[in-house]
């Protein structure tokens, strides 16, 4: 028995007419051609979707084998397994999406996807401008000299991407329960930032080497400034970049000045982890308080 599709509170269509489904998909994503891959079989195609700022969360269901084809999308599309399998080709790079493998299609590449009968993936549309702006800010507003492109294959067995997929699940669960966090101005913005920056830090891309350069220890006084800032302005949307500015450093600047010694990196990791745990604890408390207000 097939599981119920996610995001049932946000129906877009449920139809056996592929032309109509293609037309409605174009309103949510981009121009997409749908074609059956099984002769003589016609069953329903379903889409639930909801937009939260620069992220659109959706859940498809294809009752019969279907091929999706589109040109370059203009946004990042993340396909996460929920039920069934699909084979996705993004610019010549093919990925089999199943229980442990997800995929991300870059905005500049055409996409073709073969959906098996009953396939029910969760798909995130993440706006290109939001992701590239977050990357540029992390690199101290360095202008990107080429388009951002991720490795298409996402291994959900890796710790970092497993954590990121759990964040996605938190978003989906919250939306299904009324969106108390996701649709709140402060808490929703921070969840959006967590999704975008988490993807940049967790999934390899053509700027990963810059992001992974070692950082120096920021020091206790700078860390205290960050914590005081969060306590003083709970109503402001906060990001890693804004906290770095408050500490008087930037992610890119810290990297360029790093000594590279192993002992320094270990001290930095301990310091950053402590500050991050403290910041998240305070931030979460304020976000939940504001969401209930």
PAZAMAR-799576 format. One record per residue (C-alpha): residue number from 1; x, y, z; chain; residue in three letters. Coordinates in steps of 0.05 Angstrom, whole numbers. Last residue first. Example, Ala and Ser with C-alpha at 12.3 -4.5 7.8 and 13.67 -1.06 7.14 Angstrom:
+-----+--------+--------+--------+-------+-----+
!   n !      u !      v !      w ! chain ! res !
+-----+--------+--------+--------+-------+-----+
!   2 !    273 !    -21 !    143 !     A ! SER !
!   1 !    246 !    -90 !    156 !     A ! ALA !
+-----+--------+--------+--------+-------+-----+
This chain:
+-----+--------+--------+--------+-------+-----+
!   n !      u !      v !      w ! chain ! res !
+-----+--------+--------+--------+-------+-----+
! 293 !     68 !    709 !    412 !     A ! UNK !
! 292 !     78 !    633 !    403 !     A ! UNK !
! 291 !    127 !    642 !    345 !     A ! UNK !
! 290 !    164 !    697 !    383 !     A ! UNK !
! 289 !    176 !    651 !    443 !     A ! UNK !
! 288 !    198 !    594 !    396 !     A ! UNK !
! 287 !    247 !    641 !    361 !     A ! UNK !
! 286 !    273 !    668 !    427 !     A ! UNK !
! 285 !    288 !    599 !    456 !     A ! UNK !
! 284 !    317 !    575 !    390 !     A ! UNK !
! 283 !    364 !    635 !    386 !     A ! UNK !
! 282 !    389 !    624 !    457 !     A ! UNK !
! 281 !    404 !    550 !    446 !     A ! UNK !
! 280 !    430 !    562 !    376 !     A ! UNK !
! 279 !    478 !    615 !    401 !     A ! UNK !
! 278 !    505 !    572 !    458 !     A ! UNK !
! 277 !    514 !    512 !    413 !     A ! UNK !
! 276 !    548 !    555 !    361 !     A ! UNK !
! 275 !    594 !    587 !    413 !     A ! UNK !
! 274 !    616 !    520 !    439 !     A ! UNK !
! 273 !    626 !    490 !    369 !     A ! UNK !
! 272 !    665 !    552 !    346 !     A ! UNK !
! 271 !    711 !    547 !    406 !     A ! UNK !
! 270 !    723 !    472 !    400 !     A ! UNK !
! 269 !    735 !    476 !    325 !     A ! UNK !
! 268 !    781 !    536 !    334 !     A ! UNK !
! 267 !    823 !    500 !    386 !     A ! UNK !
! 266 !    829 !    440 !    340 !     A ! UNK !
! 265 !    847 !    484 !    280 !     A ! UNK !
! 264 !    900 !    520 !    321 !     A ! UNK !
! 263 !    930 !    454 !    344 !     A ! UNK !
! 262 !    932 !    429 !    272 !     A ! UNK !
! 261 !    971 !    489 !    247 !     A ! UNK !
! 260 !    941 !    524 !    186 !     A ! UNK !
! 259 !    958 !    594 !    211 !     A ! UNK !
! 258 !    892 !    623 !    191 !     A ! UNK !
! 257 !    891 !    694 !    165 !     A ! UNK !
! 256 !    857 !    679 !     99 !     A ! UNK !
! 255 !    805 !    635 !    132 !     A ! UNK !
! 254 !    786 !    687 !    184 !     A ! UNK !
! 253 !    777 !    738 !    129 !     A ! UNK !
! 252 !    732 !    691 !     89 !     A ! UNK !
! 251 !    686 !    676 !    149 !     A ! UNK !
! 250 !    687 !    748 !    169 !     A ! UNK !
! 249 !    711 !    780 !    234 !     A ! UNK !
! 248 !    688 !    833 !    283 !     A ! UNK !
! 247 !    646 !    788 !    326 !     A ! UNK !
! 246 !    584 !    825 !    301 !     A ! UNK !
! 245 !    605 !    811 !    230 !     A ! UNK !
! 244 !    612 !    736 !    246 !     A ! UNK !
! 243 !    542 !    737 !    276 !     A ! UNK !
! 242 !    514 !    768 !    212 !     A ! UNK !
! 241 !    549 !    714 !    170 !     A ! UNK !
! 240 !    526 !    656 !    213 !     A ! UNK !
! 239 !    455 !    682 !    204 !     A ! UNK !
! 238 !    407 !    720 !    248 !     A ! UNK !
! 237 !    337 !    747 !    235 !     A ! UNK !
! 236 !    326 !    803 !    286 !     A ! UNK !
! 235 !    272 !    799 !    340 !     A ! UNK !
! 234 !    319 !    771 !    393 !     A ! UNK !
! 233 !    362 !    834 !    392 !     A ! UNK !
! 232 !    396 !    841 !    460 !     A ! UNK !
! 231 !    405 !    766 !    474 !     A ! UNK !
! 230 !    433 !    753 !    405 !     A ! UNK !
! 229 !    481 !    812 !    410 !     A ! UNK !
! 228 !    504 !    790 !    479 !     A ! UNK !
! 227 !    521 !    721 !    452 !     A ! UNK !
! 226 !    560 !    751 !    394 !     A ! UNK !
! 225 !    597 !    800 !    438 !     A ! UNK !
! 224 !    616 !    743 !    485 !     A ! UNK !
! 223 !    647 !    704 !    427 !     A ! UNK !
! 222 !    688 !    765 !    409 !     A ! UNK !
! 221 !    714 !    770 !    480 !     A ! UNK !
! 220 !    728 !    696 !    485 !     A ! UNK !
! 219 !    772 !    691 !    423 !     A ! UNK !
! 218 !    757 !    682 !    349 !     A ! UNK !
! 217 !    800 !    620 !    339 !     A ! UNK !
! 216 !    826 !    620 !    268 !     A ! UNK !
! 215 !    792 !    589 !    208 !     A ! UNK !
! 214 !    816 !    533 !    162 !     A ! UNK !
! 213 !    797 !    536 !     88 !     A ! UNK !
! 212 !    734 !    495 !     77 !     A ! UNK !
! 211 !    692 !    549 !     46 !     A ! UNK !
! 210 !    744 !    564 !     -7 !     A ! UNK !
! 209 !    752 !    491 !    -25 !     A ! UNK !
! 208 !    676 !    483 !    -30 !     A ! UNK !
! 207 !    668 !    535 !    -85 !     A ! UNK !
! 206 !    656 !    485 !   -143 !     A ! UNK !
! 205 !    607 !    445 !   -102 !     A ! UNK !
! 204 !    606 !    390 !    -49 !     A ! UNK !
! 203 !    543 !    384 !     -6 !     A ! UNK !
! 202 !    547 !    398 !     69 !     A ! UNK !
! 201 !    569 !    471 !     77 !     A ! UNK !
! 200 !    528 !    501 !     20 !     A ! UNK !
! 199 !    468 !    457 !     37 !     A ! UNK !
! 198 !    471 !    479 !    110 !     A ! UNK !
! 197 !    475 !    552 !     88 !     A ! UNK !
! 196 !    410 !    546 !     48 !     A ! UNK !
! 195 !    372 !    503 !     98 !     A ! UNK !
! 194 !    395 !    541 !    159 !     A ! UNK !
! 193 !    380 !    608 !    125 !     A ! UNK !
! 192 !    309 !    585 !    110 !     A ! UNK !
! 191 !    300 !    562 !    182 !     A ! UNK !
! 190 !    326 !    629 !    206 !     A ! UNK !
! 189 !    276 !    665 !    162 !     A ! UNK !
! 188 !    219 !    621 !    186 !     A ! UNK !
! 187 !    236 !    635 !    259 !     A ! UNK !
! 186 !    236 !    710 !    249 !     A ! UNK !
! 185 !    176 !    721 !    203 !     A ! UNK !
! 184 !    135 !    661 !    226 !     A ! UNK !
! 183 !    112 !    617 !    169 !     A ! UNK !
! 182 !    164 !    563 !    180 !     A ! UNK !
! 181 !    157 !    561 !    256 !     A ! UNK !
! 180 !     81 !    555 !    266 !     A ! UNK !
! 179 !     74 !    521 !    198 !     A ! UNK !
! 178 !      6 !    489 !    212 !     A ! UNK !
! 177 !     25 !    419 !    233 !     A ! UNK !
! 176 !     40 !    396 !    162 !     A ! UNK !
! 175 !     85 !    456 !    153 !     A ! UNK !
! 174 !    124 !    438 !    216 !     A ! UNK !
! 173 !    133 !    366 !    194 !     A ! UNK !
! 172 !    159 !    388 !    126 !     A ! UNK !
! 171 !    208 !    437 !    157 !     A ! UNK !
! 170 !    233 !    387 !    208 !     A ! UNK !
! 169 !    241 !    337 !    151 !     A ! UNK !
! 168 !    284 !    386 !    113 !     A ! UNK !
! 167 !    327 !    394 !    176 !     A ! UNK !
! 166 !    333 !    318 !    178 !     A ! UNK !
! 165 !    357 !    320 !    106 !     A ! UNK !
! 164 !    412 !    368 !    128 !     A ! UNK !
! 163 !    434 !    322 !    184 !     A ! UNK !
! 162 !    438 !    263 !    137 !     A ! UNK !
! 161 !    477 !    308 !     90 !     A ! UNK !
! 160 !    529 !    322 !    143 !     A ! UNK !
! 159 !    533 !    251 !    168 !     A ! UNK !
! 158 !    541 !    217 !    101 !     A ! UNK !
! 157 !    490 !    162 !     90 !     A ! UNK !
! 156 !    446 !    212 !     52 !     A ! UNK !
! 155 !    494 !    210 !     -6 !     A ! UNK !
! 154 !    475 !    268 !    -52 !     A ! UNK !
! 153 !    492 !    259 !   -126 !     A ! UNK !
! 152 !    490 !    322 !   -169 !     A ! UNK !
! 151 !    556 !    353 !   -146 !     A ! UNK !
! 150 !    536 !    426 !   -137 !     A ! UNK !
! 149 !    546 !    483 !   -187 !     A ! UNK !
! 148 !    552 !    557 !   -169 !     A ! UNK !
! 147 !    559 !    598 !   -232 !     A ! UNK !
! 146 !    628 !    629 !   -245 !     A ! UNK !
! 145 !    668 !    689 !   -220 !     A ! UNK !
! 144 !    627 !    696 !   -156 !     A ! UNK !
! 143 !    637 !    766 !   -128 !     A ! UNK !
! 142 !    668 !    764 !    -58 !     A ! UNK !
! 141 !    618 !    790 !     -8 !     A ! UNK !
! 140 !    660 !    767 !     51 !     A ! UNK !
! 139 !    661 !    694 !     26 !     A ! UNK !
! 138 !    602 !    677 !     70 !     A ! UNK !
! 137 !    564 !    735 !     38 !     A ! UNK !
! 136 !    579 !    709 !    -32 !     A ! UNK !
! 135 !    554 !    639 !    -13 !     A ! UNK !
! 134 !    490 !    666 !     18 !     A ! UNK !
! 133 !    479 !    709 !    -44 !     A ! UNK !
! 132 !    491 !    649 !    -89 !     A ! UNK !
! 131 !    439 !    608 !    -51 !     A ! UNK !
! 130 !    386 !    663 !    -48 !     A ! UNK !
! 129 !    396 !    683 !   -121 !     A ! UNK !
! 128 !    388 !    611 !   -145 !     A ! UNK !
! 127 !    320 !    601 !   -112 !     A ! UNK !
! 126 !    312 !    535 !    -77 !     A ! UNK !
! 125 !    259 !    488 !   -105 !     A ! UNK !
! 124 !    254 !    429 !    -58 !     A ! UNK !
! 123 !    226 !    363 !    -82 !     A ! UNK !
! 122 !    199 !    307 !    -39 !     A ! UNK !
! 121 !    193 !    243 !    -80 !     A ! UNK !
! 120 !    132 !    198 !    -89 !     A ! UNK !
! 119 !    144 !    144 !   -141 !     A ! UNK !
! 118 !     81 !    102 !   -148 !     A ! UNK !
! 117 !    100 !     77 !   -217 !     A ! UNK !
! 116 !    174 !     94 !   -231 !     A ! UNK !
! 115 !    193 !    166 !   -249 !     A ! UNK !
! 114 !    243 !    177 !   -305 !     A ! UNK !
! 113 !    273 !    247 !   -296 !     A ! UNK !
! 112 !    305 !    292 !   -348 !     A ! UNK !
! 111 !    337 !    359 !   -330 !     A ! UNK !
! 110 !    372 !    413 !   -370 !     A ! UNK !
! 109 !    430 !    448 !   -335 !     A ! UNK !
! 108 !    441 !    521 !   -315 !     A ! UNK !
! 107 !    400 !    519 !   -251 !     A ! UNK !
! 106 !    438 !    460 !   -219 !     A ! UNK !
! 105 !    400 !    395 !   -205 !     A ! UNK !
! 104 !    409 !    365 !   -136 !     A ! UNK !
! 103 !    403 !    291 !   -121 !     A ! UNK !
! 102 !    382 !    243 !    -65 !     A ! UNK !
! 101 !    411 !    175 !    -49 !     A ! UNK !
! 100 !    396 !    131 !     11 !     A ! UNK !
!  99 !    326 !    104 !     -2 !     A ! UNK !
!  98 !    328 !    116 !    -77 !     A ! UNK !
!  97 !    347 !    169 !   -128 !     A ! UNK !
!  96 !    387 !    139 !   -185 !     A ! UNK !
!  95 !    432 !    196 !   -210 !     A ! UNK !
!  94 !    454 !    212 !   -280 !     A ! UNK !
!  93 !    502 !    268 !   -299 !     A ! UNK !
!  92 !    490 !    289 !   -372 !     A ! UNK !
!  91 !    465 !    359 !   -355 !     A ! UNK !
!  90 !    421 !    334 !   -299 !     A ! UNK !
!  89 !    395 !    263 !   -310 !     A ! UNK !
!  88 !    347 !    236 !   -257 !     A ! UNK !
!  87 !    327 !    163 !   -247 !     A ! UNK !
!  86 !    269 !    154 !   -200 !     A ! UNK !
!  85 !    254 !    106 !   -143 !     A ! UNK !
!  84 !    198 !     92 !    -94 !     A ! UNK !
!  83 !    176 !    129 !    -32 !     A ! UNK !
!  82 !    205 !    189 !      5 !     A ! UNK !
!  81 !    270 !    202 !    -33 !     A ! UNK !
!  80 !    295 !    274 !    -37 !     A ! UNK !
!  79 !    301 !    311 !   -103 !     A ! UNK !
!  78 !    334 !    380 !    -94 !     A ! UNK !
!  77 !    321 !    430 !   -149 !     A ! UNK !
!  76 !    366 !    492 !   -152 !     A ! UNK !
!  75 !    335 !    548 !   -193 !     A ! UNK !
!  74 !    339 !    574 !   -265 !     A ! UNK !
!  73 !    309 !    510 !   -292 !     A ! UNK !
!  72 !    354 !    496 !   -351 !     A ! UNK !
!  71 !    309 !    458 !   -401 !     A ! UNK !
!  70 !    256 !    410 !   -377 !     A ! UNK !
!  69 !    236 !    337 !   -385 !     A ! UNK !
!  68 !    194 !    293 !   -339 !     A ! UNK !
!  67 !    183 !    220 !   -358 !     A ! UNK !
!  66 !    125 !    181 !   -326 !     A ! UNK !
!  65 !    113 !    109 !   -304 !     A ! UNK !
!  64 !     45 !    105 !   -271 !     A ! UNK !
!  63 !     14 !    132 !   -207 !     A ! UNK !
!  62 !     63 !    190 !   -203 !     A ! UNK !
!  61 !     62 !    225 !   -136 !     A ! UNK !
!  60 !     96 !    291 !   -124 !     A ! UNK !
!  59 !    113 !    326 !    -58 !     A ! UNK !
!  58 !    132 !    399 !    -53 !     A ! UNK !
!  57 !    172 !    449 !    -13 !     A ! UNK !
!  56 !    185 !    517 !    -46 !     A ! UNK !
!  55 !    244 !    554 !    -15 !     A ! UNK !
!  54 !    263 !    628 !    -26 !     A ! UNK !
!  53 !    207 !    653 !     20 !     A ! UNK !
!  52 !    166 !    593 !     43 !     A ! UNK !
!  51 !    126 !    567 !    -15 !     A ! UNK !
!  50 !     78 !    507 !    -10 !     A ! UNK !
!  49 !     68 !    447 !    -55 !     A ! UNK !
!  48 !     25 !    385 !    -63 !     A ! UNK !
!  47 !     26 !    351 !   -131 !     A ! UNK !
!  46 !    -11 !    291 !   -157 !     A ! UNK !
!  45 !    -10 !    250 !   -221 !     A ! UNK !
!  44 !    -67 !    201 !   -229 !     A ! UNK !
!  43 !    -67 !    138 !   -272 !     A ! UNK !
!  42 !    -61 !    122 !   -346 !     A ! UNK !
!  41 !    -35 !     55 !   -370 !     A ! UNK !
!  40 !    -42 !     35 !   -443 !     A ! UNK !
!  39 !     33 !     39 !   -456 !     A ! UNK !
!  38 !     79 !     54 !   -398 !     A ! UNK !
!  37 !    131 !    111 !   -404 !     A ! UNK !
!  36 !     79 !    166 !   -402 !     A ! UNK !
!  35 !    103 !    236 !   -422 !     A ! UNK !
!  34 !    107 !    300 !   -382 !     A ! UNK !
!  33 !    140 !    364 !   -409 !     A ! UNK !
!  32 !    161 !    415 !   -357 !     A ! UNK !
!  31 !    163 !    491 !   -364 !     A ! UNK !
!  30 !    185 !    516 !   -296 !     A ! UNK !
!  29 !    170 !    504 !   -222 !     A ! UNK !
!  28 !    103 !    522 !   -190 !     A ! UNK !
!  27 !     65 !    552 !   -249 !     A ! UNK !
!  26 !     98 !    504 !   -299 !     A ! UNK !
!  25 !     75 !    445 !   -257 !     A ! UNK !
!  24 !      4 !    468 !   -269 !     A ! UNK !
!  23 !     12 !    465 !   -345 !     A ! UNK !
!  22 !     46 !    397 !   -342 !     A ! UNK !
!  21 !     -9 !    370 !   -298 !     A ! UNK !
!  20 !    -61 !    395 !   -348 !     A ! UNK !
!  19 !    -25 !    361 !   -405 !     A ! UNK !
!  18 !    -16 !    298 !   -364 !     A ! UNK !
!  17 !    -91 !    292 !   -352 !     A ! UNK !
!  16 !   -101 !    238 !   -298 !     A ! UNK !
!  15 !   -107 !    292 !   -245 !     A ! UNK !
!  14 !    -92 !    311 !   -173 !     A ! UNK !
!  13 !    -72 !    384 !   -169 !     A ! UNK !
!  12 !    -41 !    438 !   -124 !     A ! UNK !
!  11 !    -57 !    410 !    -56 !     A ! UNK !
!  10 !    -25 !    444 !      6 !     A ! UNK !
!   9 !    -53 !    409 !     67 !     A ! UNK !
!   8 !    -29 !    342 !     40 !     A ! UNK !
!   7 !     43 !    364 !     50 !     A ! UNK !
!   6 !     69 !    292 !     46 !     A ! UNK !
!   5 !     38 !    239 !      1 !     A ! UNK !
!   4 !      1 !    183 !     38 !     A ! UNK !
!   3 !     40 !    118 !     36 !     A ! UNK !
!   2 !     27 !     68 !    -20 !     A ! UNK !
!   1 !      0 !      0 !      0 !     A ! UNK !
+-----+--------+--------+--------+-------+-----+
